Amino acid sequence: MKPRITKLRFSITALAAACALAAVLTLVIHERGQLPETMPLNLTYEELTGSVFTPPRGDPLRAPKVRVLKVPDFPGAMAIWGSTGRDSRGHIWFGISACCDGGSARLYEFVPESDIWLDHGAVTDQLKAAGAYHPGEGQIKIHSRIVLAGDGQLYFVSTDEEGEKADGSVLPHWGSHLWKIDPESGKWQHLLHVPEGLIAVAGVGRYVYALGYWNHILYQYDTQTSAIQRREIGSAGGHISRNLISDARGHVFVPRVRRAADGSLSAALVELDNDLNERATTPLDGYLGKGTLEGNEGITGLAYLRNGRIVFLTSRGFLYALDSIDPSAPDQPRTVQRLGWMHPEGEGRVASLFSLGDNANIAAIFDGQRSYEWVVMNLRVGMSAAFPMDISDLKDVLLYGSITRDNRGRAYAVGWHSIPRGKGPLVLQIEP
């Protein structure tokens, strides 16, 4: 089947200039004496962003090889809601969510070189060990990405859904917890319990951020001092973005959705510094669609590029970029660049995005009319092509997952699919 190709309408000259500036920033980032104060000195930018800057072998504009991994099972195991990450050794981590009230998600480590899975236990068992468990408490979801911070620890959140209302009027009964785990020893540490449903985590270095519903509540955890800050960003109804974004300075980027007196809705990306002061607000005209707020998943894909740019996708498939930090003015707000629809045919559901290692090529998984598609874009020329993914042996598939690649450059998409008992967790290992 021939790929479909399109060209985005933006200035190639401007993009070339941005790439030139980004190349300068790359030198700054990797020159240890010039790192921002919040950037630790013992981990690289590649490690801190959970990225792998290894380009695929051969032409990236081709259909990928897809391998379905055999995922560990446990009673109630249901799905992996985009909860992936990697440690500094290149081991891949997954949060597997459970199905039912009173149940518990579990955390697993996967060693790509040997296909070995390591079980790191259930959230509720860890709550009991920490003395933070309440009788009857469930924590059925680990929904967030699993983020490597500057202290070498992995951070993630767990949450529950019991009693919550999708219109944003009632919080989950048991709330959520912020955790860290030592990837070497496997020891968990409980950091915070909050009433909101925490659903997303981001962090590059010192600061770890978690986003919760309802109303886009932002928490910041300082890995050096253990200090915690809370800030209400704002959202309407039952809307919650599945991701937020952080950069190497400790700045964080969170969507804000507002409803005007006449009922009209607007969305913007809010940039906050590491003191949680608002620094910039940029309208996102590709964020809201015609569907319900509750059905809109906000930012569903993001990827860090080698040159310091950050690209991200809304759930409708609209692509944006945070331009590289200006080395002469490192504390200035970042420019949000509007790149357009990533798929050759325009709008489409998407819940993943991966950098393919260089500064030009990215790939996403779109939910096509007949099957899922691997969509590759070259940012330098603004061209994209869609290729069918060979997952015909799977039924009722739902996919998520961004950023995470192993040391060989293989990407990991996760979700659920039909199994004899109903729905079960799914992991795809994708070789571009």
C-alpha positions as CSV (number, residue, x, y, z in Angstrom):
1,M,0.0,0.0,0.0
2,K,1.4,3.4,-1.0
3,P,1.9,6.0,1.8
4,R,-0.1,9.1,1.8
5,I,1.9,12.3,1.8
6,T,1.1,15.9,2.6
7,K,3.0,19.2,3.1
8,L,2.4,21.6,5.9
9,R,2.2,25.3,5.2
10,F,4.9,27.0,7.2
11,S,8.1,28.9,6.3
12,I,11.0,26.6,5.5
13,T,13.3,29.6,6.0
14,A,11.9,30.2,9.5
15,L,12.3,26.5,10.2
16,A,15.9,26.5,9.0
17,A,16.6,29.4,11.2
18,A,15.1,27.6,14.2
19,C,17.2,24.5,13.5
20,A,20.3,26.7,13.4
21,L,19.5,28.2,16.7
22,A,18.7,24.8,18.1
23,A,22.1,23.5,17.1
24,V,23.7,26.3,19.2
25,L,21.5,25.3,22.1
26,T,22.5,21.7,21.8
27,L,26.1,22.7,22.3
28,V,25.1,24.7,25.4
29,I,23.1,21.8,26.8
30,H,25.9,19.3,26.5
31,E,28.6,21.7,27.7
32,R,28.3,20.9,31.4
33,G,29.7,24.2,32.6
34,Q,26.8,26.0,31.0
35,L,23.9,23.9,32.1
36,P,20.9,25.7,33.7
37,E,21.0,25.7,37.6
38,T,18.1,23.2,37.7
39,M,19.9,20.7,35.4
40,P,21.8,18.0,37.4
41,L,25.3,17.2,36.2
42,N,25.2,13.4,36.4
43,L,22.6,12.7,33.8
44,T,22.4,13.8,30.1
45,Y,19.6,15.7,28.5
46,E,18.7,12.5,26.6
47,E,18.4,10.5,29.8
48,L,16.5,13.2,31.7
49,T,13.8,13.5,29.0
50,G,13.4,9.7,28.8
51,S,14.5,10.0,25.1
52,V,16.8,8.0,22.8
53,F,18.6,10.1,20.2
54,T,19.5,7.2,18.0
55,P,18.1,7.5,14.5
56,P,16.5,4.4,12.9
57,R,18.6,2.3,10.6
58,G,17.7,3.1,7.0
59,D,15.0,5.3,5.7
60,P,12.5,6.3,8.4
61,L,9.8,6.8,5.8
62,R,8.5,3.3,5.8
63,A,6.1,1.0,7.6
64,P,7.5,-0.2,10.9
65,K,8.1,-3.7,12.2
66,V,5.6,-4.4,15.1
67,R,6.1,-7.1,17.7
68,V,3.4,-7.9,20.4
69,L,5.0,-8.5,23.7
70,K,3.7,-11.0,26.2
71,V,2.6,-8.9,29.1
72,P,2.5,-10.3,32.7
73,D,-1.1,-10.9,34.0
74,F,-2.7,-10.5,37.3
75,P,-6.3,-10.6,38.6
76,G,-8.1,-7.5,37.2
77,A,-5.3,-6.4,34.8
78,M,-7.0,-4.3,32.2
79,A,-4.9,-1.7,30.3
80,I,-1.8,0.5,30.2
81,W,-3.0,4.0,29.8
82,G,0.2,5.5,28.3
83,S,2.1,4.8,31.4
84,T,5.6,4.1,30.1
85,G,9.1,5.3,30.9
86,R,12.8,4.3,31.0
87,D,15.6,4.4,33.5
88,S,19.2,5.4,32.8
89,R,20.1,1.7,32.1
90,G,17.6,1.6,29.3
91,H,15.1,-0.6,31.1
92,I,11.5,0.1,30.2
93,W,8.8,0.7,32.9
94,F,5.1,0.2,32.7
95,G,2.2,1.0,34.9
96,I,-0.6,-1.7,34.4
97,S,-4.0,-0.5,35.5
98,A,-6.8,-2.7,37.0
99,C,-10.4,-2.8,36.2
100,C,-12.6,-2.5,39.3
101,D,-13.3,-0.5,42.5
102,G,-11.0,-1.5,45.3
103,G,-8.4,-3.0,42.9
104,S,-4.8,-1.9,42.4
105,A,-2.5,-1.1,39.6
106,R,0.9,-2.7,39.5
107,L,4.3,-1.5,38.3
108,Y,6.6,-3.6,36.0
109,E,10.1,-3.3,34.6
110,F,11.0,-4.8,31.2
111,V,14.6,-5.6,30.2
112,P,14.6,-5.4,26.4
113,E,17.9,-7.3,25.9
114,S,16.5,-10.4,27.5
115,D,12.7,-10.0,27.3
116,I,12.5,-10.4,31.1
117,W,9.7,-8.8,33.1
118,L,10.2,-7.8,36.8
119,D,7.2,-7.3,39.0
120,H,7.6,-4.3,41.4
121,G,4.3,-4.8,43.2
122,A,0.8,-3.3,43.7
123,V,0.1,0.3,44.7
124,T,-2.1,-0.7,47.6
125,D,0.5,-3.0,49.0
126,Q,3.0,-0.2,48.9
127,L,0.4,2.1,50.6
128,K,0.1,-0.4,53.4
129,A,3.9,-0.7,53.7
130,A,4.1,3.1,54.0
131,G,1.3,3.4,56.6
132,A,-0.7,5.4,54.2
133,Y,-3.5,2.9,53.3
134,H,-7.1,3.4,54.2
135,P,-9.3,0.3,54.6
136,G,-11.1,-0.4,51.3
137,E,-9.0,2.0,49.3
138,G,-8.5,1.3,45.6
139,Q,-5.8,2.7,43.3
140,I,-6.8,1.1,40.0
141,K,-4.7,3.4,37.7
142,I,-1.1,4.3,37.1
143,H,-2.0,6.6,34.3
144,S,1.0,8.9,34.1
145,R,4.3,8.6,32.3
146,I,7.1,7.3,34.5
147,V,9.7,10.0,34.6
148,L,13.4,9.8,35.4
149,A,14.4,12.9,37.5
150,G,17.8,14.4,38.2
151,D,18.2,12.4,41.4
152,G,18.1,9.2,39.4
153,Q,14.8,8.1,40.8
154,L,11.6,7.3,38.7
155,Y,8.5,9.3,39.5
156,F,4.8,8.5,38.7
157,V,1.3,8.8,40.2
158,S,-1.5,6.4,41.0
159,T,-5.1,7.3,41.2
160,D,-8.6,5.8,41.6
161,E,-12.0,6.5,40.0
162,E,-14.5,5.3,42.6
163,G,-17.4,7.7,43.0
164,E,-16.1,10.4,40.6
165,K,-18.4,12.1,38.1
166,A,-17.3,12.6,34.5
167,D,-18.8,16.1,34.4
168,G,-16.2,17.4,36.8
169,S,-18.5,17.8,39.8
170,V,-17.2,15.0,42.1
171,L,-13.6,14.0,42.8
172,P,-12.6,10.3,43.1
173,H,-13.2,9.1,46.6
174,W,-9.7,7.9,47.4
175,G,-7.8,10.6,45.5
176,S,-4.2,10.0,44.2
177,H,-0.7,9.5,45.3
178,L,2.7,10.7,44.1
179,W,5.5,8.1,44.2
180,K,9.1,7.6,43.5
181,I,11.0,4.3,43.1
182,D,14.7,3.5,43.0
183,P,15.2,1.6,39.7
184,E,18.2,-0.2,41.1
185,S,16.8,-1.5,44.4
186,G,13.1,-1.4,43.5
187,K,12.3,0.5,46.7
188,W,9.2,2.7,46.6
189,Q,8.7,5.9,48.5
190,H,5.4,7.6,49.1
191,L,5.6,11.3,48.6
192,L,2.1,12.9,48.6
193,H,-1.6,12.1,48.9
194,V,-4.0,14.5,47.2
195,P,-7.8,14.6,46.7
196,E,-7.6,15.1,43.0
197,G,-7.3,12.4,40.3
198,L,-3.7,12.8,39.2
199,I,-3.3,11.7,35.7
200,A,-0.1,13.1,34.2
201,V,3.6,13.6,35.2
202,A,6.4,15.5,33.6
203,G,9.9,16.6,34.7
204,V,13.3,17.2,33.3
205,G,15.9,17.5,36.1
206,R,15.1,18.9,39.6
207,Y,11.3,19.5,39.4
208,V,8.6,16.9,39.0
209,Y,5.1,18.0,38.0
210,A,1.8,16.2,38.3
211,L,-1.6,17.3,36.8
212,G,-4.9,16.4,38.3
213,Y,-8.6,16.7,37.7
214,W,-10.9,18.5,38.0
215,N,-9.9,22.1,36.9
216,H,-6.3,21.2,36.0
217,I,-4.7,21.3,39.4
218,L,-0.9,21.4,39.1
219,Y,1.5,20.0,41.8
220,Q,5.3,20.6,41.8
221,Y,7.7,18.4,43.8
222,D,11.2,19.6,44.3
223,T,13.5,16.6,44.3
224,Q,16.3,18.5,46.1
225,T,14.2,19.9,49.0
226,S,11.0,17.8,49.0
227,A,9.0,21.0,48.9
228,I,5.6,20.9,47.3
229,Q,3.7,23.7,45.6
230,R,0.1,23.6,44.2
231,R,-1.4,25.8,41.6
232,E,-4.9,25.9,39.9
233,I,-4.5,26.3,36.2
234,G,-8.1,26.0,35.2
235,S,-10.3,23.7,33.0
236,A,-14.0,23.5,32.2
237,G,-16.4,20.7,33.0
238,G,-14.9,17.2,33.0
239,H,-12.0,18.0,30.7
240,I,-8.5,16.8,31.6
241,S,-5.4,16.8,29.5
242,R,-3.6,13.4,29.4
243,N,-0.2,15.1,29.4
244,L,1.7,18.2,30.4
245,I,5.2,19.3,29.4
246,S,8.3,20.3,31.3
247,D,11.6,21.6,30.0
248,A,15.3,21.6,31.2
249,R,14.9,24.9,33.1
250,G,12.1,23.5,35.2
251,H,9.4,25.5,33.4
252,V,6.1,23.6,32.9
253,F,3.5,24.0,30.1
254,V,-0.1,23.2,31.0
255,P,-3.3,23.6,28.9
256,R,-6.0,25.9,30.2
257,V,-9.6,25.6,29.0
258,R,-12.1,28.3,29.7
259,R,-15.9,28.7,29.2
260,A,-17.1,32.2,28.5
261,A,-20.4,33.6,29.7
262,D,-22.0,32.9,26.3
263,G,-20.9,29.2,26.6
264,S,-18.1,29.4,24.1
265,L,-14.8,27.6,24.9
266,S,-11.2,28.5,24.4
267,A,-7.9,26.8,25.1
268,A,-4.4,28.1,25.7
269,L,-1.0,26.8,26.7
270,V,0.2,28.3,29.9
271,E,4.0,28.5,30.7
272,L,5.0,28.7,34.3
273,D,8.5,29.0,35.8
274,N,9.8,26.9,38.6
275,D,8.3,29.2,41.1
276,L,4.9,28.6,39.4
277,N,4.7,32.1,38.2
278,E,2.8,32.4,34.8
279,R,5.2,33.6,32.1
280,A,3.2,33.3,28.9
281,T,-0.1,32.2,27.6
282,T,-0.5,31.1,23.9
283,P,-3.9,30.3,22.3
284,L,-4.2,26.7,21.0
285,D,-6.7,26.7,18.1
286,G,-6.1,23.1,17.3
287,Y,-7.0,21.9,20.8
288,L,-10.8,21.9,21.0
289,G,-13.0,20.1,18.5
290,K,-16.6,19.5,17.9
291,G,-16.9,16.6,20.4
292,T,-17.6,16.8,24.1
293,L,-15.1,18.3,26.6
294,E,-15.1,15.0,28.5
295,G,-14.1,13.2,25.3
296,N,-11.3,15.5,24.4
297,E,-8.0,14.1,25.8
298,G,-6.0,17.3,25.4
299,I,-2.2,16.8,24.8
300,T,-1.9,13.2,24.0
301,G,1.6,13.0,22.4
302,L,4.9,14.7,23.1
303,A,8.5,14.2,22.1
304,Y,11.9,15.9,22.9
305,L,14.3,16.5,20.0
306,R,18.0,16.4,20.2
307,N,18.3,20.2,19.6
308,G,16.1,21.2,22.5
309,R,12.8,21.7,20.7
310,I,9.8,19.9,22.1
311,V,6.9,18.8,19.8
312,F,3.5,17.9,21.0
313,L,0.1,16.7,19.6
314,T,-3.4,17.4,20.6
315,S,-5.8,14.4,20.6
316,R,-7.2,15.8,17.3
317,G,-3.8,15.4,15.7
318,F,-2.8,19.0,15.5
319,L,1.0,19.5,15.9
320,Y,2.8,22.2,17.8
321,A,6.4,22.9,18.7
322,L,8.1,24.7,21.6
323,D,11.1,26.3,20.0
324,S,14.5,25.9,21.5
325,I,15.6,28.1,24.3
326,D,17.5,31.2,23.3
327,P,21.0,30.8,24.8
328,S,21.3,34.6,25.1
329,A,18.1,34.8,27.1
330,P,17.6,31.5,28.8
331,D,14.8,32.7,31.1
332,Q,12.6,34.1,28.4
333,P,9.3,32.3,27.6
334,R,9.4,29.8,24.8
335,T,7.8,30.4,21.5
336,V,4.9,28.1,20.6
337,Q,4.9,27.3,16.9
338,R,1.8,26.2,15.2
339,L,2.7,23.4,12.7
340,G,-0.7,22.1,11.6
341,W,-2.2,18.7,11.1
342,M,0.3,15.9,11.2
343,H,-1.7,13.3,9.3
344,P,-1.7,13.6,5.5
345,E,-5.5,13.6,5.6
346,G,-5.9,16.1,8.4
347,E,-7.7,15.7,11.7
348,G,-7.6,12.2,13.4
349,R,-7.4,10.7,16.8
350,V,-3.8,10.3,18.0
351,A,-2.4,9.3,21.4
352,S,1.3,8.9,20.8
353,L,4.4,10.7,19.5
354,F,8.0,9.7,19.2
355,S,11.2,11.4,18.2
356,L,13.1,9.2,15.7
357,G,16.4,10.4,17.1
358,D,17.5,13.3,14.9
359,N,16.2,16.9,14.8
360,A,13.9,16.2,11.8
361,N,11.9,13.0,11.9
362,I,9.0,12.2,14.3
363,A,6.4,9.5,14.2
364,A,2.9,9.1,15.7
365,I,0.3,6.4,15.8
366,F,-3.1,7.5,14.4
367,D,-6.4,5.6,14.7
368,G,-7.3,5.2,11.1
369,Q,-10.6,4.2,9.6
370,R,-9.7,0.6,9.1
371,S,-6.6,0.1,11.3
372,Y,-3.9,2.0,13.2
373,E,-1.3,3.9,11.1
374,W,2.3,4.9,11.7
375,V,2.6,8.5,10.5
376,V,6.1,9.8,9.9
377,M,6.9,13.5,9.4
378,N,10.1,15.3,8.4
379,L,9.9,18.6,10.2
380,R,12.5,20.3,8.0
381,V,10.4,20.0,4.8
382,G,7.0,19.7,6.4
383,M,6.1,16.4,4.8
384,S,4.3,13.5,6.4
385,A,3.4,10.0,5.2
386,A,1.0,7.4,6.7
387,F,1.8,3.6,6.7
388,P,-0.5,0.8,7.9
389,M,0.6,-1.0,11.0
390,D,0.5,-4.8,11.0
391,I,-1.6,-5.6,14.0
392,S,-4.3,-7.5,12.2
393,D,-4.1,-10.4,14.7
394,L,-5.3,-8.1,17.5
395,K,-9.0,-7.2,18.1
396,D,-10.6,-4.1,19.7
397,V,-7.2,-2.3,20.1
398,L,-6.8,1.0,21.9
399,L,-3.3,2.5,21.9
400,Y,-1.4,5.2,23.8
401,G,2.1,6.1,24.7
402,S,4.8,8.7,23.9
403,I,8.6,9.2,24.0
404,T,9.7,5.8,25.3
405,R,12.3,4.0,23.1
406,D,14.8,1.4,24.1
407,N,18.6,1.5,23.4
408,R,18.1,0.0,19.9
409,G,15.6,2.8,19.1
410,R,12.5,0.7,19.2
411,A,9.4,2.6,20.4
412,Y,6.8,1.3,22.9
413,A,3.1,1.8,22.4
414,V,0.6,0.5,25.0
415,G,-3.1,0.2,25.6
416,W,-5.6,-2.7,25.7
417,H,-7.0,-5.3,23.4
418,S,-9.6,-8.1,23.5
419,I,-8.6,-11.3,25.4
420,P,-10.8,-14.2,26.4
421,R,-11.8,-12.7,29.7
422,G,-12.6,-9.2,28.1
423,K,-10.0,-6.5,28.0
424,G,-6.3,-6.9,28.7
425,P,-3.1,-4.9,28.7
426,L,-1.2,-4.5,25.5
427,V,2.5,-3.6,24.7
428,L,3.7,-3.1,21.1
429,Q,7.5,-3.0,20.4
430,I,7.9,-0.9,17.2
431,E,11.0,-0.8,15.1
432,P,10.9,2.2,12.8
